[in-house]
Amino acid sequence: MKSPAPNPGSSSAKARNSAASELRAALQAYRSGRGRQAAELARDLLARHPDEAGAQYLLGVVLQEEGRLAESEAALAAAVSLAPERASFQITLGNLLLERGENARAIQCFRTALAIDPASTPALTNLGTALKRTGRVREALEAFRRALRLRRATARSAESAGQASDADEETFAVTSRAKLAHDSEQYQLLLDRGRLPASFASEVAALRSVLDTFGLEDRPSARRRLLPQEREKIFRSYNRLIHRPEDPPLPGAVLGSGWDAAAIEARYAEAIPPVVVIDNWLSDAALGALRRFCEEATVWFDCKEPGGYVGAYMNEGFDPEVLLILGEELKVRLPSIFGEHHLSQMWAFKYAATGPGTRKHADKAAVNVNFWITSDRACLDRSAGGIRVYPVAAPASWGFDRYNREDRELERLVARSELAAIEVPYRCNRCVIFDSSLIHESMPLRFRPGYENRRVNVTMLFGDRAEHTG
């Protein structure tokens, strides 16, 4: 028998309508920045309707933002139990578990979310993060790559490009003169090398037309939103995964053979602060493969201000096989430095011909590996262009944002030190290994114009600082 339709005039229907209205009011309070009021409204609703999944979820979100993680987990777990079909609930609970360091449980939440919604890029990205934290780097990259293909696929229309989620919208709508110039040069190189069809020349022309009228000639690193007519011209290609070169087979080891591993380990153990420099870091084949990847892969989605450089990251396509092998070889070749640490992050920055480079910062990891791959012929000032490492560690209690954005406090910490900074000038295939918590910055750089002359530095982080400091 078919069940009768609910009677809007019945008491149960009125109660449901009232609950829905109260939940809308709570959500509106939250969206207006009144989190505490939203939590109170959610609690009032739950006192009368304990099975209201949306109220449990909202309460859990507010509690998480307040740092009351145990209470937040209880509320989010209740929401998941009440509405197991909601992928977003599973993702939010997984994110909380990630914050609490419960990676295994977080992985299960993200996998459950993907069983509900296989095309969820947040679930894939966060699954990759959880797997990476457990040292399962190759599994993590598979999740990241699936998310990348979904998020960065070529848009079919300007309308579809404008329908990105709030989290994604900025990456397709904000740019700088420096970023547009980089992309134009890279696309031209790919056309010249036959990596893209000749028809792609129209995309290059469209991008150059936006660059020609973009303005900000005196501030090339300044970011601004693309105007609607600008976005219409370049939506098909801007910050999309247009090309990724195949990973070539690599004969022999990735690490160079011309340096003494035992001596490096001894120097690192004895150095105060722990900083060592290694030349001829990679084999010729590995250096060539990595240079080709950085020149050709259209994964430089981040434009930095200030500095004017572009960035590529492990979770969004900066994942060449040569670096994965490198991470594995380091644990064998330099076990006293890397043996206990897994690869936790990697990225690369690519710069214009001149500029200040990266500002003072520190990395929340155990060991930092920083090396350069652009030909020495491109560097016009061999006394600079490298890295400056200060004998001062950022406080262990700081989080990621403070490590990277507390400019004035970092300056004060450096100013208090009586020890001189360690300056390492630029050399191709030179690596600097150091304690990641040490404050460091780029030295000013001056390179020849031209795309293949752009300074490229690669950073790999191993372990985390909590692990490192015991």
TORKOL-4160 file (C-alpha; in steps of 0.2 Angstrom, whole numbers, padded with zeros to 4 digits, m for minus):
470
<pt num="1" X="0000" Y="0000" Z="0000"/>
<pt num="2" X="0005" Y="0018" Z="m0004"/>
<pt num="3" X="0008" Y="0028" Z="0012"/>
<pt num="4" X="m0003" Y="0043" Z="0013"/>
<pt num="5" X="0005" Y="0060" Z="0010"/>
<pt num="6" X="0009" Y="0070" Z="0026"/>
<pt num="7" X="m0005" Y="0082" Z="0031"/>
<pt num="8" X="0003" Y="0100" Z="0032"/>
<pt num="9" X="m0010" Y="0104" Z="0046"/>
<pt num="10" X="m0005" Y="0089" Z="0057"/>
<pt num="11" X="0005" Y="0092" Z="0073"/>
<pt num="12" X="0020" Y="0082" Z="0066"/>
<pt num="13" X="0021" Y="0092" Z="0050"/>
<pt num="14" X="0020" Y="0108" Z="0060"/>
<pt num="15" X="0034" Y="0102" Z="0071"/>
<pt num="16" X="0045" Y="0098" Z="0056"/>
<pt num="17" X="0041" Y="0115" Z="0048"/>
<pt num="18" X="0046" Y="0124" Z="0064"/>
<pt num="19" X="0062" Y="0114" Z="0066"/>
<pt num="20" X="0067" Y="0118" Z="0048"/>
<pt num="21" X="0063" Y="0137" Z="0051"/>
<pt num="22" X="0074" Y="0137" Z="0067"/>
<pt num="23" X="0088" Y="0128" Z="0058"/>
<pt num="24" X="0088" Y="0141" Z="0044"/>
<pt num="25" X="0089" Y="0155" Z="0058"/>
<pt num="26" X="0104" Y="0146" Z="0066"/>
<pt num="27" X="0112" Y="0144" Z="0049"/>
<pt num="28" X="0109" Y="0163" Z="0045"/>
<pt num="29" X="0117" Y="0168" Z="0062"/>
<pt num="30" X="0132" Y="0157" Z="0058"/>
<pt num="31" X="0134" Y="0164" Z="0040"/>
<pt num="32" X="0133" Y="0182" Z="0047"/>
<pt num="33" X="0147" Y="0179" Z="0059"/>
<pt num="34" X="0137" Y="0176" Z="0075"/>
<pt num="35" X="0144" Y="0158" Z="0079"/>
<pt num="36" X="0139" Y="0159" Z="0097"/>
<pt num="37" X="0121" Y="0163" Z="0093"/>
<pt num="38" X="0121" Y="0150" Z="0080"/>
<pt num="39" X="0127" Y="0137" Z="0093"/>
<pt num="40" X="0114" Y="0142" Z="0106"/>
<pt num="41" X="0100" Y="0141" Z="0093"/>
<pt num="42" X="0106" Y="0124" Z="0087"/>
<pt num="43" X="0106" Y="0118" Z="0106"/>
<pt num="44" X="0088" Y="0125" Z="0108"/>
<pt num="45" X="0082" Y="0115" Z="0093"/>
<pt num="46" X="0091" Y="0099" Z="0098"/>
<pt num="47" X="0083" Y="0100" Z="0115"/>
<pt num="48" X="0066" Y="0098" Z="0107"/>
<pt num="49" X="0072" Y="0088" Z="0091"/>
<pt num="50" X="0087" Y="0078" Z="0096"/>
<pt num="51" X="0087" Y="0069" Z="0079"/>
<pt num="52" X="0089" Y="0085" Z="0069"/>
<pt num="53" X="0105" Y="0081" Z="0059"/>
<pt num="54" X="0108" Y="0098" Z="0053"/>
<pt num="55" X="0108" Y="0106" Z="0070"/>
<pt num="56" X="0120" Y="0093" Z="0076"/>
<pt num="57" X="0132" Y="0097" Z="0061"/>
<pt num="58" X="0131" Y="0116" Z="0064"/>
<pt num="59" X="0134" Y="0114" Z="0082"/>
<pt num="60" X="0149" Y="0103" Z="0078"/>
<pt num="61" X="0156" Y="0116" Z="0066"/>
<pt num="62" X="0155" Y="0130" Z="0078"/>
<pt num="63" X="0163" Y="0120" Z="0092"/>
<pt num="64" X="0177" Y="0116" Z="0081"/>
<pt num="65" X="0180" Y="0134" Z="0077"/>
<pt num="66" X="0180" Y="0138" Z="0095"/>
<pt num="67" X="0193" Y="0124" Z="0098"/>
<pt num="68" X="0182" Y="0113" Z="0108"/>
<pt num="69" X="0187" Y="0098" Z="0098"/>
<pt num="70" X="0180" Y="0084" Z="0109"/>
<pt num="71" X="0163" Y="0092" Z="0110"/>
<pt num="72" X="0164" Y="0095" Z="0091"/>
<pt num="73" X="0168" Y="0077" Z="0087"/>
<pt num="74" X="0153" Y="0071" Z="0098"/>
<pt num="75" X="0141" Y="0083" Z="0088"/>
<pt num="76" X="0148" Y="0079" Z="0071"/>
<pt num="77" X="0148" Y="0060" Z="0075"/>
<pt num="78" X="0130" Y="0062" Z="0079"/>
<pt num="79" X="0126" Y="0071" Z="0063"/>
<pt num="80" X="0135" Y="0057" Z="0053"/>
<pt num="81" X="0125" Y="0044" Z="0062"/>
<pt num="82" X="0108" Y="0053" Z="0059"/>
<pt num="83" X="0112" Y="0057" Z="0041"/>
<pt num="84" X="0125" Y="0044" Z="0035"/>
<pt num="85" X="0120" Y="0048" Z="0017"/>
<pt num="86" X="0128" Y="0066" Z="0018"/>
<pt num="87" X="0146" Y="0066" Z="0011"/>
<pt num="88" X="0149" Y="0084" Z="0018"/>
<pt num="89" X="0146" Y="0078" Z="0035"/>
<pt num="90" X="0158" Y="0064" Z="0033"/>
<pt num="91" X="0171" Y="0076" Z="0026"/>
<pt num="92" X="0169" Y="0089" Z="0041"/>
<pt num="93" X="0171" Y="0075" Z="0053"/>
<pt num="94" X="0186" Y="0069" Z="0044"/>
<pt num="95" X="0194" Y="0086" Z="0044"/>
<pt num="96" X="0191" Y="0087" Z="0063"/>
<pt num="97" X="0200" Y="0070" Z="0066"/>
<pt num="98" X="0214" Y="0077" Z="0055"/>
<pt num="99" X="0216" Y="0092" Z="0066"/>
<pt num="100" X="0216" Y="0080" Z="0081"/>
<pt num="101" X="0230" Y="0069" Z="0073"/>
<pt num="102" X="0218" Y="0054" Z="0071"/>
<pt num="103" X="0223" Y="0050" Z="0054"/>
<pt num="104" X="0217" Y="0032" Z="0052"/>
<pt num="105" X="0199" Y="0037" Z="0057"/>
<pt num="106" X="0200" Y="0053" Z="0046"/>
<pt num="107" X="0205" Y="0041" Z="0031"/>
<pt num="108" X="0189" Y="0031" Z="0035"/>
<pt num="109" X="0178" Y="0046" Z="0035"/>
<pt num="110" X="0185" Y="0052" Z="0018"/>
<pt num="111" X="0183" Y="0035" Z="0010"/>
<pt num="112" X="0165" Y="0034" Z="0016"/>
<pt num="113" X="0162" Y="0051" Z="0009"/>
<pt num="114" X="0170" Y="0045" Z="m0008"/>
<pt num="115" X="0158" Y="0030" Z="m0008"/>
<pt num="116" X="0144" Y="0042" Z="m0007"/>
<pt num="117" X="0151" Y="0055" Z="m0019"/>
<pt num="118" X="0166" Y="0049" Z="m0030"/>
<pt num="119" X="0169" Y="0066" Z="m0038"/>
<pt num="120" X="0171" Y="0075" Z="m0021"/>
<pt num="121" X="0187" Y="0085" Z="m0023"/>
<pt num="122" X="0187" Y="0090" Z="m0005"/>
<pt num="123" X="0186" Y="0072" Z="0000"/>
<pt num="124" X="0200" Y="0067" Z="m0012"/>
<pt num="125" X="0211" Y="0081" Z="m0007"/>
<pt num="126" X="0209" Y="0078" Z="0012"/>
<pt num="127" X="0211" Y="0059" Z="0010"/>
<pt num="128" X="0228" Y="0063" Z="0001"/>
<pt num="129" X="0233" Y="0074" Z="0016"/>
<pt num="130" X="0228" Y="0060" Z="0029"/>
<pt num="131" X="0238" Y="0047" Z="0019"/>
<pt num="132" X="0253" Y="0058" Z="0017"/>
<pt num="133" X="0253" Y="0061" Z="0036"/>
<pt num="134" X="0255" Y="0042" Z="0039"/>
<pt num="135" X="0269" Y="0041" Z="0026"/>
<pt num="136" X="0259" Y="0033" Z="0012"/>
<pt num="137" X="0265" Y="0046" Z="0000"/>
<pt num="138" X="0261" Y="0036" Z="m0016"/>
<pt num="139" X="0244" Y="0032" Z="m0011"/>
<pt num="140" X="0242" Y="0051" Z="m0006"/>
<pt num="141" X="0247" Y="0056" Z="m0023"/>
<pt num="142" X="0234" Y="0045" Z="m0032"/>
<pt num="143" X="0221" Y="0054" Z="m0022"/>
<pt num="144" X="0228" Y="0071" Z="m0026"/>
<pt num="145" X="0229" Y="0067" Z="m0044"/>
<pt num="146" X="0211" Y="0062" Z="m0045"/>
<pt num="147" X="0206" Y="0078" Z="m0036"/>
<pt num="148" X="0217" Y="0088" Z="m0048"/>
<pt num="149" X="0209" Y="0080" Z="m0064"/>
<pt num="150" X="0192" Y="0085" Z="m0057"/>
<pt num="151" X="0196" Y="0102" Z="m0051"/>
<pt num="152" X="0208" Y="0108" Z="m0065"/>
<pt num="153" X="0200" Y="0100" Z="m0081"/>
<pt num="154" X="0198" Y="0112" Z="m0095"/>
<pt num="155" X="0182" Y="0122" Z="m0093"/>
<pt num="156" X="0169" Y="0120" Z="m0107"/>
<pt num="157" X="0162" Y="0138" Z="m0105"/>
<pt num="158" X="0164" Y="0154" Z="m0096"/>
<pt num="159" X="0148" Y="0150" Z="m0086"/>
<pt num="160" X="0155" Y="0133" Z="m0080"/>
<pt num="161" X="0171" Y="0142" Z="m0076"/>
<pt num="162" X="0162" Y="0154" Z="m0065"/>
<pt num="163" X="0152" Y="0140" Z="m0056"/>
<pt num="164" X="0167" Y="0134" Z="m0046"/>
<pt num="165" X="0165" Y="0132" Z="m0027"/>
<pt num="166" X="0169" Y="0146" Z="m0016"/>
<pt num="167" X="0185" Y="0137" Z="m0011"/>
<pt num="168" X="0190" Y="0135" Z="m0029"/>
<pt num="169" X="0184" Y="0152" Z="m0036"/>
<pt num="170" X="0199" Y="0163" Z="m0032"/>
<pt num="171" X="0211" Y="0152" Z="m0041"/>
<pt num="172" X="0202" Y="0154" Z="m0058"/>
<pt num="173" X="0198" Y="0173" Z="m0055"/>
<pt num="174" X="0213" Y="0181" Z="m0047"/>
<pt num="175" X="0230" Y="0183" Z="m0055"/>
<pt num="176" X="0244" Y="0195" Z="m0057"/>
<pt num="177" X="0254" Y="0203" Z="m0071"/>
<pt num="178" X="0269" Y="0192" Z="m0066"/>
<pt num="179" X="0258" Y="0176" Z="m0067"/>
<pt num="180" X="0251" Y="0180" Z="m0084"/>
<pt num="181" X="0268" Y="0183" Z="m0091"/>
<pt num="182" X="0274" Y="0167" Z="m0084"/>
<pt num="183" X="0260" Y="0157" Z="m0092"/>
<pt num="184" X="0262" Y="0166" Z="m0109"/>
<pt num="185" X="0280" Y="0161" Z="m0109"/>
<pt num="186" X="0277" Y="0143" Z="m0104"/>
<pt num="187" X="0263" Y="0140" Z="m0117"/>
<pt num="188" X="0274" Y="0147" Z="m0130"/>
<pt num="189" X="0288" Y="0135" Z="m0125"/>
<pt num="190" X="0276" Y="0120" Z="m0126"/>
<pt num="191" X="0270" Y="0126" Z="m0143"/>
<pt num="192" X="0288" Y="0127" Z="m0149"/>
<pt num="193" X="0292" Y="0110" Z="m0142"/>
<pt num="194" X="0277" Y="0102" Z="m0150"/>
<pt num="195" X="0269" Y="0098" Z="m0134"/>
<pt num="196" X="0253" Y="0106" Z="m0138"/>
<pt num="197" X="0243" Y="0107" Z="m0154"/>
<pt num="198" X="0245" Y="0122" Z="m0166"/>
<pt num="199" X="0227" Y="0127" Z="m0162"/>
<pt num="200" X="0232" Y="0131" Z="m0144"/>
<pt num="201" X="0241" Y="0147" Z="m0152"/>
<pt num="202" X="0224" Y="0155" Z="m0150"/>
<pt num="203" X="0224" Y="0153" Z="m0131"/>
<pt num="204" X="0242" Y="0161" Z="m0131"/>
<pt num="205" X="0236" Y="0175" Z="m0141"/>
<pt num="206" X="0221" Y="0178" Z="m0129"/>
<pt num="207" X="0232" Y="0177" Z="m0114"/>
<pt num="208" X="0244" Y="0190" Z="m0121"/>
<pt num="209" X="0229" Y="0201" Z="m0125"/>
<pt num="210" X="0224" Y="0201" Z="m0107"/>
<pt num="211" X="0242" Y="0204" Z="m0102"/>
<pt num="212" X="0244" Y="0219" Z="m0114"/>
<pt num="213" X="0229" Y="0228" Z="m0105"/>
<pt num="214" X="0231" Y="0221" Z="m0088"/>
<pt num="215" X="0239" Y="0237" Z="m0081"/>
<pt num="216" X="0250" Y="0237" Z="m0065"/>
<pt num="217" X="0266" Y="0239" Z="m0075"/>
<pt num="218" X="0274" Y="0246" Z="m0060"/>
<pt num="219" X="0268" Y="0232" Z="m0048"/>
<pt num="220" X="0269" Y="0216" Z="m0058"/>
<pt num="221" X="0267" Y="0205" Z="m0043"/>
<pt num="222" X="0251" Y="0214" Z="m0037"/>
<pt num="223" X="0236" Y="0203" Z="m0038"/>
<pt num="224" X="0218" Y="0208" Z="m0044"/>
<pt num="225" X="0203" Y="0199" Z="m0050"/>
<pt num="226" X="0200" Y="0196" Z="m0068"/>
<pt num="227" X="0187" Y="0207" Z="m0076"/>
<pt num="228" X="0172" Y="0198" Z="m0084"/>
<pt num="229" X="0179" Y="0201" Z="m0102"/>
<pt num="230" X="0196" Y="0196" Z="m0097"/>
<pt num="231" X="0190" Y="0180" Z="m0089"/>
<pt num="232" X="0179" Y="0176" Z="m0105"/>
<pt num="233" X="0195" Y="0176" Z="m0115"/>
<pt num="234" X="0206" Y="0164" Z="m0105"/>
<pt num="235" X="0194" Y="0153" Z="m0095"/>
<pt num="236" X="0198" Y="0138" Z="m0105"/>
<pt num="237" X="0216" Y="0138" Z="m0100"/>
<pt num="238" X="0219" Y="0149" Z="m0085"/>
<pt num="239" X="0225" Y="0139" Z="m0071"/>
<pt num="240" X="0220" Y="0123" Z="m0079"/>
<pt num="241" X="0230" Y="0107" Z="m0081"/>
<pt num="242" X="0234" Y="0108" Z="m0099"/>
<pt num="243" X="0250" Y="0098" Z="m0100"/>
<pt num="244" X="0260" Y="0086" Z="m0089"/>
<pt num="245" X="0276" Y="0078" Z="m0096"/>
<pt num="246" X="0278" Y="0059" Z="m0094"/>
<pt num="247" X="0290" Y="0053" Z="m0081"/>
<pt num="248" X="0305" Y="0046" Z="m0091"/>
<pt num="249" X="0314" Y="0031" Z="m0085"/>
<pt num="250" X="0330" Y="0035" Z="m0075"/>
<pt num="251" X="0345" Y="0025" Z="m0076"/>
<pt num="252" X="0354" Y="0022" Z="m0060"/>
<pt num="253" X="0352" Y="0033" Z="m0044"/>
<pt num="254" X="0344" Y="0050" Z="m0043"/>
<pt num="255" X="0356" Y="0057" Z="m0031"/>
<pt num="256" X="0373" Y="0062" Z="m0037"/>
<pt num="257" X="0388" Y="0051" Z="m0034"/>
<pt num="258" X="0401" Y="0064" Z="m0032"/>
<pt num="259" X="0398" Y="0068" Z="m0013"/>
<pt num="260" X="0403" Y="0059" Z="0003"/>
<pt num="261" X="0387" Y="0054" Z="0012"/>
<pt num="262" X="0395" Y="0049" Z="0028"/>
<pt num="263" X="0404" Y="0066" Z="0029"/>
<pt num="264" X="0388" Y="0075" Z="0026"/>
<pt num="265" X="0380" Y="0066" Z="0040"/>
<pt num="266" X="0394" Y="0070" Z="0052"/>
<pt num="267" X="0394" Y="0089" Z="0047"/>
<pt num="268" X="0375" Y="0090" Z="0050"/>
<pt num="269" X="0376" Y="0082" Z="0067"/>
<pt num="270" X="0390" Y="0094" Z="0072"/>
<pt num="271" X="0384" Y="0110" Z="0064"/>
<pt num="272" X="0377" Y="0123" Z="0075"/>
<pt num="273" X="0364" Y="0127" Z="0068"/>
<pt num="274" X="0362" Y="0111" Z="0058"/>
<pt num="275" X="0365" Y="0117" Z="0040"/>
<pt num="276" X="0375" Y="0108" Z="0026"/>
<pt num="277" X="0378" Y="0112" Z="0008"/>
<pt num="278" X="0380" Y="0099" Z="m0006"/>
<pt num="279" X="0385" Y="0102" Z="m0024"/>
<pt num="280" X="0381" Y="0090" Z="m0038"/>
<pt num="281" X="0366" Y="0085" Z="m0028"/>
<pt num="282" X="0357" Y="0076" Z="m0042"/>
<pt num="283" X="0363" Y="0065" Z="m0056"/>
<pt num="284" X="0363" Y="0072" Z="m0073"/>
<pt num="285" X="0348" Y="0062" Z="m0079"/>
<pt num="286" X="0338" Y="0066" Z="m0063"/>
<pt num="287" X="0342" Y="0085" Z="m0065"/>
<pt num="288" X="0337" Y="0085" Z="m0083"/>
<pt num="289" X="0321" Y="0076" Z="m0080"/>
<pt num="290" X="0316" Y="0088" Z="m0066"/>
<pt num="291" X="0321" Y="0103" Z="m0076"/>
<pt num="292" X="0310" Y="0097" Z="m0090"/>
<pt num="293" X="0295" Y="0094" Z="m0078"/>
<pt num="294" X="0297" Y="0111" Z="m0071"/>
<pt num="295" X="0298" Y="0119" Z="m0088"/>
<pt num="296" X="0283" Y="0110" Z="m0096"/>
<pt num="297" X="0271" Y="0105" Z="m0082"/>
<pt num="298" X="0256" Y="0118" Z="m0081"/>
<pt num="299" X="0255" Y="0116" Z="m0063"/>
<pt num="300" X="0261" Y="0133" Z="m0057"/>
<pt num="301" X="0244" Y="0138" Z="m0051"/>
<pt num="302" X="0249" Y="0150" Z="m0036"/>
<pt num="303" X="0255" Y="0168" Z="m0039"/>
<pt num="304" X="0264" Y="0176" Z="m0025"/>
<pt num="305" X="0262" Y="0193" Z="m0018"/>
<pt num="306" X="0275" Y="0200" Z="m0014"/>
<pt num="307" X="0289" Y="0193" Z="m0024"/>
<pt num="308" X="0280" Y="0190" Z="m0040"/>
<pt num="309" X="0285" Y="0172" Z="m0041"/>
<pt num="310" X="0273" Y="0157" Z="m0045"/>
<pt num="311" X="0271" Y="0141" Z="m0035"/>
<pt num="312" X="0268" Y="0123" Z="m0038"/>
<pt num="313" X="0263" Y="0111" Z="m0024"/>
<pt num="314" X="0263" Y="0092" Z="m0020"/>
<pt num="315" X="0244" Y="0092" Z="m0018"/>
<pt num="316" X="0241" Y="0100" Z="m0035"/>
<pt num="317" X="0252" Y="0092" Z="m0048"/>
<pt num="318" X="0270" Y="0095" Z="m0042"/>
<pt num="319" X="0273" Y="0076" Z="m0041"/>
<pt num="320" X="0287" Y="0071" Z="m0053"/>
<pt num="321" X="0293" Y="0053" Z="m0051"/>
<pt num="322" X="0311" Y="0059" Z="m0049"/>
<pt num="323" X="0307" Y="0068" Z="m0032"/>
<pt num="324" X="0298" Y="0052" Z="m0025"/>
<pt num="325" X="0313" Y="0042" Z="m0029"/>
<pt num="326" X="0324" Y="0055" Z="m0022"/>
<pt num="327" X="0314" Y="0055" Z="m0005"/>
<pt num="328" X="0316" Y="0036" Z="m0005"/>
<pt num="329" X="0335" Y="0037" Z="m0008"/>
<pt num="330" X="0338" Y="0050" Z="0005"/>
<pt num="331" X="0332" Y="0038" Z="0019"/>
<pt num="332" X="0345" Y="0025" Z="0013"/>
<pt num="333" X="0359" Y="0037" Z="0008"/>
<pt num="334" X="0358" Y="0049" Z="0023"/>
<pt num="335" X="0349" Y="0038" Z="0036"/>
<pt num="336" X="0355" Y="0048" Z="0052"/>
<pt num="337" X="0346" Y="0064" Z="0044"/>
<pt num="338" X="0331" Y="0056" Z="0035"/>
<pt num="339" X="0329" Y="0038" Z="0041"/>
<pt num="340" X="0315" Y="0042" Z="0054"/>
<pt num="341" X="0306" Y="0055" Z="0044"/>
<pt num="342" X="0294" Y="0053" Z="0030"/>
<pt num="343" X="0291" Y="0065" Z="0015"/>
<pt num="344" X="0278" Y="0077" Z="0022"/>
<pt num="345" X="0278" Y="0091" Z="0008"/>
<pt num="346" X="0286" Y="0097" Z="m0007"/>
<pt num="347" X="0284" Y="0112" Z="m0019"/>
<pt num="348" X="0294" Y="0123" Z="m0031"/>
<pt num="349" X="0294" Y="0141" Z="m0034"/>
<pt num="350" X="0299" Y="0149" Z="m0051"/>
<pt num="351" X="0304" Y="0168" Z="m0052"/>
<pt num="352" X="0305" Y="0182" Z="m0064"/>
<pt num="353" X="0323" Y="0188" Z="m0069"/>
<pt num="354" X="0325" Y="0200" Z="m0054"/>
<pt num="355" X="0317" Y="0202" Z="m0037"/>
<pt num="356" X="0318" Y="0199" Z="m0018"/>
<pt num="357" X="0312" Y="0181" Z="m0018"/>
<pt num="358" X="0304" Y="0174" Z="m0003"/>
<pt num="359" X="0303" Y="0184" Z="0013"/>
<pt num="360" X="0308" Y="0177" Z="0030"/>
<pt num="361" X="0299" Y="0162" Z="0036"/>
<pt num="362" X="0301" Y="0145" Z="0044"/>
<pt num="363" X="0293" Y="0128" Z="0039"/>
<pt num="364" X="0284" Y="0117" Z="0052"/>
<pt num="365" X="0294" Y="0101" Z="0048"/>
<pt num="366" X="0310" Y="0092" Z="0055"/>
<pt num="367" X="0322" Y="0093" Z="0040"/>
<pt num="368" X="0321" Y="0105" Z="0025"/>
<pt num="369" X="0329" Y="0101" Z="0008"/>
<pt num="370" X="0331" Y="0116" Z="m0003"/>
<pt num="371" X="0340" Y="0115" Z="m0020"/>
<pt num="372" X="0341" Y="0124" Z="m0037"/>
<pt num="373" X="0340" Y="0117" Z="m0055"/>
<pt num="374" X="0341" Y="0132" Z="m0067"/>
<pt num="375" X="0357" Y="0133" Z="m0077"/>
<pt num="376" X="0372" Y="0143" Z="m0070"/>
<pt num="377" X="0372" Y="0152" Z="m0086"/>
<pt num="378" X="0356" Y="0161" Z="m0081"/>
<pt num="379" X="0363" Y="0168" Z="m0065"/>
<pt num="380" X="0370" Y="0185" Z="m0067"/>
<pt num="381" X="0376" Y="0188" Z="m0049"/>
<pt num="382" X="0385" Y="0173" Z="m0043"/>
<pt num="383" X="0387" Y="0181" Z="m0025"/>
<pt num="384" X="0368" Y="0181" Z="m0022"/>
<pt num="385" X="0352" Y="0172" Z="m0029"/>
<pt num="386" X="0353" Y="0159" Z="m0016"/>
<pt num="387" X="0347" Y="0157" Z="0002"/>
<pt num="388" X="0350" Y="0165" Z="0019"/>
<pt num="389" X="0348" Y="0155" Z="0034"/>
<pt num="390" X="0347" Y="0163" Z="0051"/>
<pt num="391" X="0353" Y="0154" Z="0067"/>
<pt num="392" X="0336" Y="0157" Z="0075"/>
<pt num="393" X="0322" Y="0145" Z="0076"/>
<pt num="394" X="0304" Y="0150" Z="0076"/>
<pt num="395" X="0295" Y="0146" Z="0092"/>
<pt num="396" X="0289" Y="0128" Z="0092"/>
<pt num="397" X="0272" Y="0133" Z="0098"/>
<pt num="398" X="0268" Y="0143" Z="0082"/>
<pt num="399" X="0256" Y="0136" Z="0069"/>
<pt num="400" X="0258" Y="0136" Z="0050"/>
<pt num="401" X="0251" Y="0154" Z="0048"/>
<pt num="402" X="0263" Y="0162" Z="0061"/>
<pt num="403" X="0278" Y="0152" Z="0053"/>
<pt num="404" X="0274" Y="0161" Z="0036"/>
<pt num="405" X="0266" Y="0177" Z="0040"/>
<pt num="406" X="0272" Y="0185" Z="0056"/>
<pt num="407" X="0285" Y="0196" Z="0047"/>
<pt num="408" X="0288" Y="0208" Z="0061"/>
<pt num="409" X="0290" Y="0195" Z="0075"/>
<pt num="410" X="0302" Y="0185" Z="0064"/>
<pt num="411" X="0312" Y="0201" Z="0061"/>
<pt num="412" X="0313" Y="0204" Z="0080"/>
<pt num="413" X="0318" Y="0186" Z="0083"/>
<pt num="414" X="0332" Y="0188" Z="0070"/>
<pt num="415" X="0338" Y="0205" Z="0077"/>
<pt num="416" X="0340" Y="0198" Z="0094"/>
<pt num="417" X="0353" Y="0185" Z="0088"/>
<pt num="418" X="0371" Y="0189" Z="0090"/>
<pt num="419" X="0376" Y="0175" Z="0077"/>
<pt num="420" X="0378" Y="0180" Z="0059"/>
<pt num="421" X="0366" Y="0172" Z="0045"/>
<pt num="422" X="0373" Y="0159" Z="0034"/>
<pt num="423" X="0372" Y="0164" Z="0016"/>
<pt num="424" X="0373" Y="0151" Z="0002"/>
<pt num="425" X="0375" Y="0159" Z="m0015"/>
<pt num="426" X="0365" Y="0151" Z="m0030"/>
<pt num="427" X="0373" Y="0137" Z="m0040"/>
<pt num="428" X="0363" Y="0125" Z="m0051"/>
<pt num="429" X="0362" Y="0108" Z="m0043"/>
<pt num="430" X="0367" Y="0114" Z="m0026"/>
<pt num="431" X="0357" Y="0108" Z="m0011"/>
<pt num="432" X="0355" Y="0116" Z="0006"/>
<pt num="433" X="0349" Y="0104" Z="0020"/>
<pt num="434" X="0344" Y="0112" Z="0037"/>
<pt num="435" X="0333" Y="0111" Z="0052"/>
<pt num="436" X="0316" Y="0117" Z="0045"/>
<pt num="437" X="0312" Y="0128" Z="0060"/>
<pt num="438" X="0326" Y="0139" Z="0056"/>
<pt num="439" X="0321" Y="0156" Z="0050"/>
<pt num="440" X="0326" Y="0158" Z="0031"/>
<pt num="441" X="0324" Y="0169" Z="0016"/>
<pt num="442" X="0329" Y="0171" Z="m0002"/>
<pt num="443" X="0344" Y="0182" Z="m0006"/>
<pt num="444" X="0340" Y="0195" Z="m0020"/>
<pt num="445" X="0341" Y="0187" Z="m0037"/>
<pt num="446" X="0347" Y="0193" Z="m0054"/>
<pt num="447" X="0345" Y="0181" Z="m0069"/>
<pt num="448" X="0344" Y="0183" Z="m0087"/>
<pt num="449" X="0328" Y="0186" Z="m0096"/>
<pt num="450" X="0319" Y="0172" Z="m0104"/>
<pt num="451" X="0308" Y="0158" Z="m0099"/>
<pt num="452" X="0321" Y="0144" Z="m0097"/>
<pt num="453" X="0332" Y="0156" Z="m0087"/>
<pt num="454" X="0319" Y="0158" Z="m0073"/>
<pt num="455" X="0326" Y="0153" Z="m0056"/>
<pt num="456" X="0318" Y="0137" Z="m0050"/>
<pt num="457" X="0320" Y="0131" Z="m0032"/>
<pt num="458" X="0313" Y="0115" Z="m0026"/>
<pt num="459" X="0309" Y="0112" Z="m0007"/>
<pt num="460" X="0305" Y="0095" Z="0001"/>
<pt num="461" X="0300" Y="0094" Z="0019"/>
<pt num="462" X="0303" Y="0078" Z="0030"/>
<pt num="463" X="0295" Y="0074" Z="0046"/>
<pt num="464" X="0286" Y="0087" Z="0057"/>
<pt num="465" X="0293" Y="0098" Z="0071"/>
<pt num="466" X="0284" Y="0090" Z="0085"/>
<pt num="467" X="0292" Y="0074" Z="0080"/>
<pt num="468" X="0309" Y="0082" Z="0078"/>
<pt num="469" X="0309" Y="0091" Z="0095"/>
<pt num="470" X="0303" Y="0076" Z="0105"/>
